[in-house]
Amino acid sequence: MQVQFLYGSQIQTKEQLHRVLAESLPFPDWYGQNLDALWDCLTSLSAPVQLIVAEKEALCRNLPDYGEKFIRLLEDSARENPMIHVKFR
């Protein structure tokens, strides 16, 4: 299983968030770097991935509204696709 960490205090913009995700997760080149494309990629993963989101509160503080939507999307995609395991610290 691939394990990736995302440190919320290091994410300052939504563009940076999507760039980090694109670089660390097995996403296709066509990843559109938005929440709709993130949903499509996460729910299509066929190999197990564990995403550990550290400093969730800092992420939500740095990205008001967008951070909360991102967290909900992670939770929902993990329920949709059993290959995705999300932990928050």
Backbone as numpy.savetxt, mean C-alpha at the origin, in Angstrom:
# Nx Ny Nz CAx CAy CAz Cx Cy Cz
7.23 -15.90 1.01 6.38 -14.72 1.01 7.27 -13.47 1.01
6.97 -12.55 0.13 7.68 -11.28 0.09 7.16 -10.41 1.24
8.07 -9.81 1.99 7.71 -8.92 3.09 8.26 -7.53 2.78
7.38 -6.53 2.86 7.78 -5.15 2.59 7.31 -4.26 3.74
8.17 -3.33 4.11 7.84 -2.34 5.13 7.55 -1.01 4.48
6.58 -0.30 5.02 6.27 1.06 4.60 6.29 1.90 5.87
7.17 2.88 5.92 7.31 3.74 7.09 6.57 5.05 6.86
5.48 5.23 7.58 4.61 6.37 7.38 5.28 7.71 7.58
6.23 7.81 8.49 6.87 9.10 8.73 7.76 9.52 7.57
8.12 8.59 6.70 8.98 8.91 5.57 8.19 9.29 4.32
6.88 9.14 4.37 6.02 9.46 3.22 5.44 10.86 3.41
5.78 11.75 2.51 5.33 13.14 2.62 4.27 13.53 1.59
4.20 12.81 0.46 3.24 13.13 -0.60 2.63 11.83 -1.12
1.47 11.96 -1.76 0.86 10.76 -2.33 1.69 10.24 -3.51
2.37 11.12 -4.23 3.25 10.68 -5.32 4.39 9.83 -4.77
4.94 10.25 -3.65 6.01 9.48 -3.01 5.49 8.14 -2.53
4.30 8.11 -1.96 3.69 6.86 -1.51 3.59 5.87 -2.66
3.07 6.30 -3.78 2.90 5.40 -4.91 4.24 4.99 -5.53
5.20 5.88 -5.51 6.53 5.53 -6.02 7.17 4.43 -5.16
7.05 4.57 -3.84 7.60 3.55 -2.93 6.90 2.22 -3.16
5.58 2.24 -3.29 4.84 1.00 -3.54 5.25 0.35 -4.85
5.38 1.16 -5.90 5.75 0.63 -7.22 7.14 0.02 -7.20
8.03 0.60 -6.40 9.41 0.09 -6.34 9.54 -1.15 -5.47
8.65 -1.31 -4.49 8.84 -2.40 -3.53 7.90 -3.59 -3.72
6.82 -3.41 -4.44 5.87 -4.51 -4.64 5.91 -4.97 -6.10
5.51 -6.21 -6.33 5.57 -6.76 -7.70 4.43 -6.26 -8.59
4.46 -4.98 -8.87 3.43 -4.37 -9.71 3.90 -4.32 -11.16
2.97 -4.35 -12.09 3.34 -4.26 -13.51 3.80 -2.83 -13.86
4.44 -2.71 -14.98 4.93 -1.40 -15.44 3.79 -0.41 -15.65
2.60 -0.89 -15.92 1.47 0.00 -16.20 0.82 0.56 -14.94
1.35 0.25 -13.77 0.76 0.75 -12.52 0.55 2.26 -12.60
-0.68 2.71 -12.46 -1.06 4.10 -12.67 -0.79 5.04 -11.52
-0.28 4.54 -10.41 0.09 5.35 -9.25 -1.06 6.21 -8.74
-2.19 5.56 -8.54 -3.35 6.17 -7.89 -4.10 5.06 -7.15
-5.09 5.41 -6.38 -5.76 4.40 -5.56 -6.52 3.36 -6.38
-7.11 3.76 -7.49 -7.80 2.78 -8.35 -6.82 1.76 -8.91
-5.68 2.23 -9.39 -4.66 1.32 -9.92 -4.07 0.46 -8.80
-3.93 1.03 -7.62 -3.42 0.25 -6.48 -4.37 -0.90 -6.16
-5.66 -0.62 -6.14 -6.66 -1.68 -5.91 -6.51 -2.78 -6.96
-6.45 -2.39 -8.22 -6.32 -3.37 -9.30 -5.08 -4.23 -9.12
-3.97 -3.62 -8.77 -2.72 -4.38 -8.63 -2.74 -5.28 -7.41
-3.21 -4.76 -6.28 -3.24 -5.58 -5.06 -4.19 -6.75 -5.18
-5.34 -6.53 -5.75 -6.31 -7.63 -5.83 -5.97 -8.63 -6.93
-4.99 -8.29 -7.75 -4.55 -9.20 -8.81 -3.29 -9.98 -8.46
-2.67 -9.67 -7.33 -1.43 -10.37 -6.97 -1.69 -11.87 -6.83
-0.78 -12.66 -7.38 -0.95 -14.11 -7.30 0.12 -14.77 -6.43
1.07 -13.99 -5.95 2.09 -14.50 -5.02 1.89 -13.81 -3.68
2.13 -14.51 -2.58 1.89 -13.92 -1.27 2.82 -12.73 -0.97
2.21 -11.69 -0.44 2.93 -10.48 -0.06 2.44 -10.04 1.31
3.39 -9.72 2.17 3.02 -9.13 3.46 3.52 -7.68 3.46
2.60 -6.76 3.67 2.93 -5.35 3.74 2.77 -4.90 5.18
3.86 -4.45 5.77 3.85 -3.98 7.15 3.93 -2.46 7.12
2.87 -1.83 7.58 2.80 -0.37 7.60 3.17 0.09 9.00
4.37 0.61 9.13 4.83 1.15 10.41 4.50 2.63 10.44
4.21 3.14 11.61 3.93 4.56 11.79 2.69 5.00 10.99
1.64 4.19 11.11 0.38 4.47 10.40 -0.15 5.86 10.73
-0.05 6.26 12.00 -0.56 7.58 12.40 0.21 8.69 11.70
1.51 8.54 11.55 2.32 9.55 10.85 1.92 9.63 9.38
1.65 8.49 8.78 1.22 8.48 7.38 -0.09 9.26 7.23
-1.03 9.00 8.11 -2.33 9.68 8.04 -2.18 11.17 8.36
-1.25 11.52 9.22 -1.00 12.92 9.53 -0.36 13.63 8.34
0.57 12.96 7.66 1.26 13.55 6.51 0.36 13.65 5.28
-0.58 12.72 5.16 -1.48 12.69 4.00 -2.94 12.71 4.49
-3.42 13.83 5.01 -4.79 13.86 5.52 -5.78 13.39 4.44
-6.78 12.71 4.83 -7.81 12.12 3.96 -7.24 11.02 3.07
-6.22 11.33 2.30 -5.64 10.34 1.37 -5.05 9.17 2.15
-4.39 9.45 3.26 -3.81 8.39 4.08 -4.88 7.44 4.61
-5.99 8.01 5.06 -7.10 7.18 5.56 -7.68 6.32 4.44
-7.85 6.90 3.27 -8.35 6.14 2.12 -7.39 5.01 1.76
-6.10 5.31 1.81 -5.07 4.30 1.51 -5.15 3.14 2.51
-5.27 3.45 3.79 -5.36 2.41 4.83 -6.60 1.54 4.61
-7.73 2.17 4.33 -8.97 1.40 4.08 -8.81 0.51 2.85
-8.17 1.04 1.81 -7.95 0.26 0.60 -7.08 -0.97 0.90
-6.04 -0.79 1.71 -5.20 -1.94 2.09 -6.03 -3.00 2.82
-6.82 -2.56 3.77 -7.65 -3.50 4.54 -8.64 -4.22 3.63
-9.29 -3.48 2.76 -10.28 -4.07 1.85 -9.63 -5.03 0.85
-8.47 -4.66 0.33 -7.81 -5.53 -0.65 -7.32 -6.82 0.01
-6.92 -6.74 1.27 -6.50 -7.95 1.99 -7.69 -8.89 2.21
-8.87 -8.33 2.40 -10.07 -9.18 2.52 -10.44 -9.79 1.17
-10.19 -9.06 0.12 -10.54 -9.50 -1.24 -9.57 -10.55 -1.78
-8.28 -10.38 -1.49 -7.25 -11.26 -2.05 -6.47 -11.92 -0.91
-6.59 -13.23 -0.75 -5.90 -13.92 0.34 -4.37 -13.93 0.20
-3.84 -13.45 -0.91 -2.39 -13.38 -1.09 -1.78 -12.15 -0.40
-2.63 -11.22 0.02 -2.16 -9.98 0.65 -2.37 -10.07 2.15
-1.31 -9.81 2.88 -1.36 -9.79 4.33 -0.86 -8.41 4.77
-1.70 -7.67 5.48 -1.36 -6.32 5.90 -1.31 -6.27 7.42
-0.23 -5.68 7.94 -0.09 -5.46 9.37 0.22 -3.99 9.60
-0.32 -3.46 10.69 -0.07 -2.08 11.05 0.68 -2.05 12.38
1.67 -1.19 12.44 2.45 -1.04 13.68 2.54 0.41 14.05
